[in-house]
Amino acid sequence: MDITPRIKQILHVLLSEKKSISVKDLAAKVGVSKRTVQRELGYIQSSLKPYDIRFMSKTGVGVWLEGSAEEKRRMFDDISQGDSYDVSNREERRKRLILEVLKEKGLKKLFYYSSQFQVSEATISTDLEAVGEWLNRYGLFVVRKPGSGIAVEGSEENYRRAIRAFIDENIDTRLIRDAYESDSSQESCEEFAKSSMGKVLNDDILKRVIGCIMGMNHTRVLTLTENSYIGLIIHISIAINRILKDEMLETADGWSGDLHEDEDYLLAKEIVLKLEEEFEIEIPEVEISYICLHIKGAKHEKISWADGKTVEMGNRELQDLLNEMIDAFDAEKAYYLKQDDEFIQGLLAHLQPTLIRLLHGMKIQNPILKEIQESYPDIYEKCSKVALVLGEKTQTAVPNEETGFLAVHFGAALVRLEGKSEQIRQVHIGVVCSSGIGISRLMSSKLKKVFRDRVDITAYGKNDITPYIIGKTDFFISSLQLDLQDAPVIYVNPLLGDDDIEKSRRMVYQYERMPEKLKTEDEFTVQLEEINLAAAQINAVIKYMDFFKVDNWITFKELLIAIGEKLSPYSDRSELIQEDIMRREKIATQVFAEFGFALFHTRTKGVVRPCFGVCMTKDLTAFMAPYFKGINVIFVMLVPDDENVRINNEILGYISTLLIEEYDFMEVVLKGDKEEIRGVLSKYLKKFFTKYLGGL
């Protein structure tokens, strides 16, 4: 049965519902726009032909499937088989591509990956650029060798770091939870093999590795958390896969394989012996060190001290350590601090990963350490004494970064102790990408859904950040490397994985409890200038909004000529507009078939003011040229290449979010009436301006 992945997702929801469901709720559950679901529902009837099931819909009620329970169960079982990979889901595709590249380190041609992921070589080439940015963070580089293919270069140590980071970002803990609770590890493995990550791993190797590890019944393995356990399984599976292909695991420069033969090292040796027996291979000795390092860095439900003794969270020894730390912080207030259950539980939860990091020399970043030291010097100084207690117990030096995190816990406890409620404020975040229109808008939208009113988010281009912007922003989230000396920055994957969201969550939590940045006296003058500029640019966008119609069969190149001529009467500027849109389109197509529109946007010297235009066919039906994939409307957004790029990006970036998030905006556009479009555009830009004023 040939059913698209998206239709499968819709059917899964409808078959699971016992009553009707609105199209809006259906779209939310599938994770796409209401418009996309409405379009897909038009094709759903053909998928129901092999079954005695009918698709029903009623205005004001919703949509549902009508048929017997037996028939619905039969269809559910049929569509649940096989891979649910959605080729149009760029985020999912790139995750798979990263793992495929990590698993197969050798040379591969673009055709190999395009066949693997069912997309064109041009799409894979674009995906590889995004994947390359992620790999660069771990010292790995995608190298294109003409005539030979694609390869990944970097040290073995960095290669392993990348594998581990990917596992941490993309793990599905539910699958391994089943492995813990089930007597049959084979069933758990089969379910994992159907998952997105499982699809690019060798199913046979995976099963056999799980069999080896589970069969050992070792306490040190059984106490691993879910994420760490499956991480170990994948780590080993990829290594075995490479060894079976005679890809030797070289020792990286500077790697010291002489780890002390403690409990973890002996366990790693035992695992390697079992694997050698199972796969009838010889595993290099350095792999013992890598497995040992993975185990040491993994999270456990128990903590091992330096002498090998195991203690459980909450037992007497840990409680004594907690009391010593509190006494060292402030002997006079210690008694009251020990009565604060919220503080004690929070500190206990923080101590577990802290102790593991200290015992195994693992580093941690604290991007607001400087601000903690400057804003709360007394608390930080007291926490330095707490760190000495912790260091003496673990026989390690406690880094300043860890001391900074302790200061957050103790500082919050002091606020409660002094009878004050924590002063929670809105946090100001700057999200940065190359232009300030594209990726940063998508990142901002996702962050806003996570943090809602807790944050005020502004998207910036890389070159838009001025001292004034830094002065009013608490921290920045960026997918690019930034040269900002006086501002904390979190570097993230543009797709914002779970690990990126968690890093952002920690920063928001800490800044919520820190004082607002002080504003200078002359800032009011600067704000007035910004307000006047914003008002002028918004007025220009509304007043000069373009709407024009073209032939249904117009080609992309012909359309570029029409856009250039419409938006500038000067031939030289018209050509600049065409060239800049073409350049942007070559990076990645801006034709979004799933949303029913194209968004051609770029920064150009071809215009002197921000431009917003709407282009449709003469009869308001779909564009027929194959390049446009059946879309109904084309939006054009041009930003002049001048000193006002930041506010222009904000205005046009806001409009771009309307295209996806505000259904009534698109409804008005599709009617094809210029003045109605101008009216709804004016309505929303008024909202934008009000919000803009509130953010200053």
C-alpha positions in Angstrom: 0.0 0.0 0.0 1.6 3.3 -1.2 0.7 5.9 1.4 2.8 9.0 2.0 4.4 9.4 5.4 2.2 12.5 6.2 -1.0 10.7 5.2 0.1 7.8 7.5 0.6 10.3 10.4 -2.9 11.7 9.8 -4.5 8.2 9.6 -2.7 7.2 12.8 -4.4 10.1 14.6 -7.8 9.5 13.1 -7.7 5.8 13.8 -6.7 6.5 17.4 -9.5 8.9 18.0 -12.8 7.6 19.4 -14.8 10.6 18.2 -14.5 13.5 15.7 -11.5 15.9 15.9 -11.2 19.4 14.6 -8.8 20.1 11.7 -7.0 22.5 13.9 -6.4 19.9 16.6 -5.5 17.3 14.0 -2.9 19.6 12.6 -1.4 20.2 16.1 -1.1 16.5 16.7 0.5 15.8 13.3 2.8 18.8 13.8 2.0 20.7 10.6 -0.1 23.7 9.7 -3.9 23.6 9.4 -3.7 24.4 5.7 -1.3 21.5 5.1 -3.7 19.1 6.8 -6.7 20.4 4.8 -4.8 19.8 1.6 -3.7 16.3 2.6 -7.3 15.3 3.6 -8.3 15.8 0.0 -6.2 12.8 -0.9 -7.1 10.6 2.0 -10.1 8.8 0.4 -7.9 6.9 -2.0 -5.9 5.4 0.9 -9.1 4.0 2.4 -10.1 1.9 -0.7 -8.7 -1.4 0.5 -10.8 -1.1 3.7 -14.4 -0.8 4.7 -13.8 2.6 6.2 -15.2 6.0 5.2 -13.7 9.4 5.8 -16.4 11.8 7.2 -16.3 15.6 7.8 -18.9 18.0 9.1 -18.6 21.8 9.4 -18.5 22.8 13.1 -18.0 19.2 14.2 -14.7 18.0 12.7 -13.4 15.0 10.8 -13.4 11.3 11.6 -13.2 7.8 10.2 -16.3 5.6 10.1 -16.0 1.8 10.2 -15.9 -1.3 12.4 -13.3 -1.7 15.1 -11.8 -4.8 13.4 -11.4 -2.9 10.1 -9.7 0.1 11.8 -7.4 -2.3 13.7 -6.5 -4.0 10.4 -5.7 -0.7 8.7 -3.7 0.6 11.8 -1.5 -2.6 11.7 -0.9 -2.2 8.0 0.2 1.4 8.1 2.3 0.9 11.2 4.6 -1.5 9.3 7.8 -0.2 7.7 9.6 3.1 8.0 7.6 6.2 8.7 10.4 8.5 7.5 9.0 11.7 5.9 11.3 12.8 3.1 10.0 16.3 3.4 11.0 16.6 7.1 14.3 18.3 6.7 15.2 18.2 10.4 14.6 14.4 10.6 16.5 13.9 7.3 19.6 15.8 8.6 19.6 13.9 11.9 19.7 10.7 9.9 22.4 12.1 7.6 24.6 13.0 10.6 24.4 9.5 12.0 25.0 8.0 8.6 28.1 10.1 8.1 29.4 9.2 11.6 28.6 5.5 11.0 30.3 5.4 7.6 33.4 7.5 7.9 34.8 6.6 4.6 34.2 8.2 1.2 30.7 8.2 -0.2 29.3 9.9 -3.3 26.4 12.3 -3.2 24.4 9.8 -5.2 24.7 7.3 -2.3 23.2 9.7 0.2 20.5 11.0 -2.2 19.4 7.4 -2.9 19.5 6.6 0.8 17.3 9.6 1.8 15.1 9.7 -1.4 16.0 13.3 -2.3 18.0 15.1 -5.0 21.7 15.4 -5.0 21.3 19.2 -4.7 19.2 18.8 -1.6 21.8 16.4 0.0 24.5 18.9 -0.9 22.6 21.6 1.0 22.0 19.2 3.9 25.7 18.5 4.1 26.4 22.1 4.6 24.2 22.2 7.6 25.6 18.9 8.8 29.1 20.3 8.4 28.3 23.2 10.7 27.2 20.7 13.4 30.3 18.5 12.9 32.7 21.5 13.0 31.7 22.1 16.7 33.4 18.8 17.5 36.5 19.3 15.3 35.3 17.2 12.4 35.1 18.5 8.8 33.1 17.4 5.7 35.6 17.3 2.8 34.4 17.1 -0.8 36.8 15.3 -3.1 35.9 15.7 -6.8 35.5 12.4 -8.5 35.8 10.5 -5.2 33.0 11.6 -2.9 32.4 12.9 0.5 34.5 12.1 3.6 34.7 13.2 7.2 38.1 14.2 8.5 39.2 14.7 12.1 40.8 12.9 15.1 39.4 9.8 16.5 38.9 11.5 19.8 36.8 14.2 18.2 34.9 11.6 16.2 33.9 9.9 19.4 32.9 13.2 21.0 30.6 13.9 18.0 29.0 10.4 18.3 28.3 10.9 22.0 27.0 14.5 21.5 24.6 13.2 18.8 23.3 10.4 21.1 22.7 12.9 23.9 20.8 15.2 21.6 18.6 12.7 19.8 18.1 9.7 22.1 14.6 8.2 22.5 14.6 7.0 26.2 11.2 5.3 25.8 12.7 2.5 23.7 15.4 1.6 26.2 12.9 1.8 29.1 11.1 -1.1 27.4 14.4 -3.0 27.4 14.7 -2.5 31.1 11.2 -3.7 31.8 11.0 -6.5 29.2 12.4 -10.0 29.6 13.2 -10.1 25.9 15.9 -7.7 24.7 15.2 -8.8 21.2 11.8 -7.2 21.2 13.3 -4.0 22.4 15.9 -4.1 19.7 13.3 -4.6 17.0 11.4 -1.6 18.2 14.5 0.5 18.3 15.4 -0.7 14.8 12.1 0.9 13.5 13.0 4.2 15.0 14.6 7.1 13.1 18.1 6.3 14.5 17.6 2.5 14.3 16.9 2.8 10.5 20.5 3.8 9.8 22.2 1.4 12.2 22.9 -2.3 11.4 20.0 -4.2 12.8 21.9 -7.5 13.2 24.9 -5.8 15.0 22.5 -3.9 17.2 20.7 -7.1 18.4 23.9 -8.9 19.1 25.5 -6.0 21.0 22.4 -5.7 23.2 22.5 -9.5 23.7 26.1 -9.3 24.9 25.6 -6.3 27.2 22.3 -7.5 28.7 23.7 -11.0 29.2 26.6 -9.7 31.4 24.1 -8.7 34.1 26.8 -6.3 35.5 25.7 -3.9 38.3 27.7 -1.1 36.8 25.6 -1.5 33.6 22.3 -2.0 35.3 22.7 1.3 37.2 23.2 3.3 34.0 20.4 5.8 33.3 18.3 5.1 30.2 20.1 7.7 28.0 23.5 6.4 29.0 22.6 2.8 28.5 21.4 3.2 24.9 24.3 5.6 24.3 26.7 2.8 25.2 24.8 0.4 22.9 25.0 2.8 19.9 28.6 3.7 20.7 29.7 0.0 20.6 27.5 -0.8 17.6 29.1 1.9 15.4 32.6 0.8 16.5 31.8 -2.9 15.7 30.4 -1.9 12.3 33.6 0.0 11.4 35.9 -2.8 12.6 33.9 -5.4 10.5 34.6 -3.1 7.5 38.3 -3.1 8.4 38.2 0.6 9.3 40.9 0.7 11.9 40.2 2.9 15.0 43.4 4.9 15.2 44.6 6.5 18.4 44.2 10.3 18.2 47.1 12.6 18.8 47.4 13.4 22.5 45.2 10.6 23.6 46.5 8.8 26.6 45.2 5.3 26.6 46.8 4.5 30.0 43.6 4.7 32.0 43.9 3.4 35.6 42.6 -0.2 35.7 39.7 0.6 38.0 36.2 -0.9 38.0 35.2 0.9 34.9 38.3 -0.2 33.0 37.9 -3.8 34.0 34.2 -3.7 32.9 35.3 -2.2 29.5 37.8 -5.1 29.1 35.1 -7.6 30.0 32.7 -6.1 27.4 35.4 -6.2 24.7 36.1 -9.9 25.4 32.4 -10.7 25.1 32.2 -8.7 21.9 35.3 -10.4 20.4 33.7 -13.8 21.2 30.3 -12.8 19.7 31.6 -11.3 16.5 34.7 -13.4 16.1 36.9 -10.3 15.6 39.9 -8.7 17.3 39.1 -5.4 18.8 42.0 -2.9 19.1 43.1 -2.2 22.7 42.4 1.5 22.4 38.7 0.6 22.1 38.8 -0.6 25.7 39.8 3.0 26.7 37.1 4.5 24.7 34.4 2.3 26.2 35.8 3.0 29.6 35.7 6.7 29.0 32.1 6.4 27.9 31.1 4.5 31.1 33.0 7.1 33.2 31.2 10.0 31.6 27.8 8.3 31.7 25.1 9.1 34.3 24.4 6.5 36.9 21.7 6.0 39.5 24.6 5.6 42.0 27.8 7.6 42.4 31.3 6.1 42.8 33.9 7.8 45.0 37.5 7.9 44.1 38.3 4.9 46.3 35.8 2.8 44.4 33.2 2.8 47.2 29.6 3.1 46.0 27.1 5.3 47.7 23.4 5.9 46.9 21.9 9.4 46.6 20.4 10.5 49.9 22.4 8.1 52.2 24.3 9.1 55.3 27.6 9.9 53.7 26.1 12.1 51.1 24.0 13.9 53.7 27.2 14.5 55.8 28.8 16.1 52.7 25.8 18.3 52.2 25.9 19.5 55.8 29.6 20.2 55.6 29.0 22.3 52.4 26.2 24.3 54.0 28.3 24.9 57.2 31.2 26.1 55.1 28.9 28.6 53.3 27.6 30.4 56.4 27.8 28.8 59.9 25.3 31.3 61.3 22.6 30.6 58.7 23.4 26.9 58.3 20.6 25.7 60.6 17.9 27.6 58.6 19.3 26.6 55.2 19.1 22.9 56.2 15.4 23.3 56.9 14.8 24.5 53.3 13.5 21.4 51.6 13.4 23.0 48.1 17.1 24.0 48.5 18.2 20.6 49.8 16.4 18.7 47.0 17.8 21.0 44.4 21.3 20.8 45.7 21.1 17.0 45.9 19.9 16.8 42.3 22.8 19.2 41.3 25.4 17.2 43.2 25.0 13.9 41.3 26.2 15.1 37.9 28.7 17.5 39.6 30.4 14.7 41.4 30.7 12.6 38.3 32.2 15.5 36.4 34.7 16.2 39.1 35.7 12.6 39.7 36.3 12.0 36.0 37.8 15.4 35.0 34.9 16.3 32.8 34.6 20.0 31.9 31.4 22.1 31.9 30.7 25.6 30.5 29.1 28.3 32.6 28.4 31.3 30.2 27.2 33.6 33.0 30.1 33.0 35.4 31.4 36.5 35.0 28.0 38.1 35.7 27.6 35.9 38.8 31.0 36.9 40.1 30.3 40.6 39.4 26.6 40.7 40.5 26.9 38.5 43.6 30.5 38.7 44.8 29.6 37.8 48.5 27.7 34.7 47.6 30.3 33.6 45.1 33.1 34.1 47.7 31.2 32.0 50.2 30.6 29.3 47.6 34.4 29.2 47.0 34.6 27.8 50.5 31.8 25.3 49.6 33.9 24.3 46.6 36.9 23.6 48.9 34.8 21.1 50.9 33.7 19.4 47.6 37.2 19.3 46.3 38.6 17.8 49.5 36.0 15.0 49.4 36.6 14.2 45.7 40.4 14.9 45.8 40.0 17.2 42.8 40.2 21.0 42.1 36.7 22.4 41.7 36.6 24.7 38.6 35.1 28.2 38.9 32.4 27.2 36.5 31.1 24.7 39.1 31.4 27.2 41.9 29.2 29.6 39.8 26.4 27.0 39.6 26.6 26.4 43.3 26.2 30.2 43.8 22.8 30.0 42.0 21.5 27.4 44.4 22.8 29.0 47.6 21.7 32.5 46.4 18.1 31.4 45.8 18.0 29.8 49.2 19.2 33.0 50.8 16.4 35.0 49.1 13.8 32.6 50.6 15.5 32.7 54.0 15.3 36.5 54.1 11.5 36.2 53.6 11.5 37.5 50.1 9.9 35.9 47.1 12.2 35.4 44.2 11.9 38.4 41.8 11.2 36.7 38.5 11.6 39.0 35.5 11.3 38.6 31.7 14.5 37.6 30.1 15.7 39.4 26.9 17.2 37.0 24.3 18.8 37.7 21.0 18.7 35.0 18.4 21.3 35.3 15.7 21.8 33.9 12.2 23.5 35.2 9.1 20.7 37.5 7.9 18.1 37.8 10.7 15.3 36.8 8.5 15.5 33.0 7.9 16.9 30.5 10.4 16.7 32.9 13.4 13.0 33.4 12.8 12.4 29.6 12.9 14.6 29.4 16.0 12.7 32.3 17.7 9.4 30.7 17.0 10.4 27.4 18.6 11.9 29.1 21.6 8.8 31.3 22.0 6.6 28.1 22.1 8.8 26.6 24.8 9.3 29.7 27.1 6.2 31.8 26.2 6.0 35.0 28.2 9.1 34.2 30.3 11.2 35.6 27.5 11.4 38.5 25.0 13.0 37.3 21.8 14.5 39.4 19.0 16.1 38.0 15.9 19.3 39.6 14.6 21.6 39.2 11.6 25.2 38.5 12.5 26.3 42.1 11.5 23.4 43.8 13.3 24.7 43.5 16.9 25.7 46.9 18.3 26.8 47.9 21.8 23.3 49.2 22.3 21.8 45.8 21.4 24.3 44.0 23.7 23.4 46.5 26.5 19.7 45.6 26.4 20.1 41.8 25.8 20.7 39.3 28.6 22.2 36.6 26.4 22.4 35.5 22.7 21.5 32.2 21.1 23.4 31.6 17.8 23.9 29.0 15.1 27.1 30.9 14.0 30.4 31.7 15.7 30.2 35.3 17.0 32.9 37.7 18.1 31.2 39.1 21.2 33.5 39.8 24.2 30.9 41.4 26.5 27.9 39.1 26.0 27.2 35.5 26.9 26.4 33.3 23.9 24.9 29.8 23.6 25.9 28.1 20.4 23.2 25.7 19.1 22.2 23.6 16.2 19.9 25.6 13.9 17.3 22.9 14.4 17.4 23.3 18.2 17.6 19.8 19.6 16.6 18.8 23.1 20.1 19.5 24.4 20.0 23.0 22.9 16.6 23.7 24.5 17.9 22.4 27.9 21.0 24.8 27.7 18.6 27.7 26.9 16.3 26.6 29.8 19.1 26.8 32.3 20.2 30.3 31.1 16.6 31.6 31.3 16.1 30.2 34.8 19.3 31.9 36.0 18.6 35.3 34.3 15.0 35.3 35.6 16.5 35.7 39.0 19.1 38.2 38.2 18.6 42.0 38.3 17.6 43.8 35.1 20.4 45.5 33.3 20.9 49.1 34.2 19.9 51.6 31.5 21.9 54.7 30.7 20.3 58.2 30.9 20.8 58.9 27.2 19.1 55.6 26.2 15.8 57.5 25.9 17.1 59.5 23.0 18.3 56.4 21.3 14.9 54.8 21.8 13.1 57.8 20.3 15.3 57.5 17.2 14.6 53.8 16.9 10.9 54.4 17.3 10.8 57.0 14.6 12.8 54.8 12.2 10.6 51.8 12.9 7.4 53.8 12.3 8.8 55.2 9.0 9.9 51.7 7.7 6.5 50.1 8.7 4.7 52.9 6.9 6.8 52.4 3.8 6.1 48.6 3.8 2.3 49.2 4.0 2.2 52.2 1.6 4.3 50.7 -1.1 3.1 47.1 -0.9 3.1 45.6 -4.3 0.6 43.2 -5.7 0.8 41.9 -9.3 -0.5 39.0 -11.4 1.4 36.9 -13.9 0.7 34.1 -16.4 0.0 30.7 -14.9 2.9 29.1 -16.9 5.5 31.7 -16.1 9.0 30.2 -15.5 11.3 31.1 -12.5 13.6 33.2 -14.7 10.7 35.0 -16.3 9.3 35.7 -12.8 12.6 37.1 -11.6 12.5 39.6 -14.5 8.9 40.5 -13.6 9.8 41.0 -9.9 12.8 43.2 -10.8 10.8 45.4 -13.2 7.9 45.7 -10.7 10.1 46.7 -7.7 12.5 49.1 -9.4 12.1 51.3 -12.5 15.9 51.4 -13.0 17.4 48.6 -15.1 20.6 48.4 -13.1 18.8 48.0 -9.8 16.3 45.6 -11.4 19.2 43.4 -12.4 20.6 43.5 -8.9 17.3 42.4 -7.5 17.2 39.4 -9.9 20.8 38.4 -9.2 20.4 38.6 -5.4 17.2 36.5 -5.4 18.8 34.0 -7.7 21.9 33.8 -5.4 19.7 33.2 -2.4 17.6 30.6 -4.2 20.8 28.6 -5.1 21.7 28.3 -1.4 18.3 26.5 -0.7 15.0 26.8 -2.6 12.4 29.1 -1.0 9.5 27.3 -2.7 7.5 25.7 0.2 5.1 23.3 -1.4 3.9 22.1 2.0 2.7 25.6 2.8 1.4 26.4 -0.7 3.7 29.5 -1.2 7.2 30.7 -2.1 9.0 33.3 -0.1 11.8 35.0 -2.2 13.7 37.1 0.3 17.1 38.6 0.2 19.3 41.6 1.2 20.0 43.7 -1.9 21.3 47.1 -3.1 18.6 47.0 -5.7 16.1 48.7 -3.3 16.3 51.7 -1.0 13.5 50.8 1.4 12.1 47.5 2.7 9.8 46.0 0.1 6.9 43.5 0.5 5.2 42.1 -2.6 2.6 39.5 -3.4 2.5 37.8 -6.8 -0.4 35.5 -8.0 -1.6 34.1 -11.3 -4.1 36.0 -13.4 -7.0 33.6 -12.5 -5.7 33.1 -8.9 -5.1 29.4 -9.5 -1.8 27.4 -9.0 1.5 28.3 -10.8 1.9 25.5 -13.4 5.7 25.5 -14.1 7.2 22.4 -12.3 9.7 24.7 -10.4 6.8 26.1 -8.3 5.4 22.7 -7.3 1.8 23.7 -7.5 1.9 26.7 -5.1 -0.7 29.5 -5.3 1.1 32.6 -4.2 4.6 34.0 -4.2 5.8 36.5 -1.6 8.7 38.9 -2.2 10.6 40.5 0.7 13.6 42.7 0.0 15.8 44.4 2.6 18.0 47.3 1.4 21.7 46.7 2.1 22.1 49.7 4.4 22.6 50.7 8.1 18.9 50.1 8.9 19.1 46.4 8.2 18.2 45.3 11.8 14.8 47.0 12.0 14.0 46.1 8.4 14.8 42.4 9.2 12.5 42.6 12.2 9.6 44.0 10.2 9.9 41.6 7.3 10.8 38.7 9.6 7.6 39.3 11.5 5.6 39.2 8.3 7.2 35.9 7.4 5.9 34.3 10.6 2.4 35.5 9.7 2.5 33.3 6.6 2.7 30.2 8.7 1.2 31.1 12.1 -1.8 33.3 11.2 -4.3 31.4 9.0 -6.6 34.4 8.5 -3.7 36.4 6.9 -3.3 33.7 4.2 -7.0 33.5 3.7 -7.1 37.2 2.8 -4.1 36.9 0.6 -5.6 34.0 -1.4 -8.7 36.1 -2.3 -6.4 38.2 -4.5 -7.7 41.7 -3.5 -4.8 44.2 -3.1 -6.6 46.5 -0.7 -7.8 43.7 1.5 -4.2 42.4 1.7 -3.0 45.9 2.5 -5.6 46.1 5.2 -4.7 42.8 7.0 -1.0 43.6 6.6 -1.6 47.0 8.3 -3.6 45.3 11.1 -0.8 42.9 12.0 2.0 45.5 11.6 0.1 47.7 14.1 0.4 44.7 16.5 4.1 44.4 15.7 4.7 48.1 16.4 2.8 48.0 19.7 4.9 45.0 20.8 8.1 46.7 19.5 7.3 49.8 21.7 6.8 47.5 24.7 10.1 45.8 24.2 12.2 49.0 24.3 
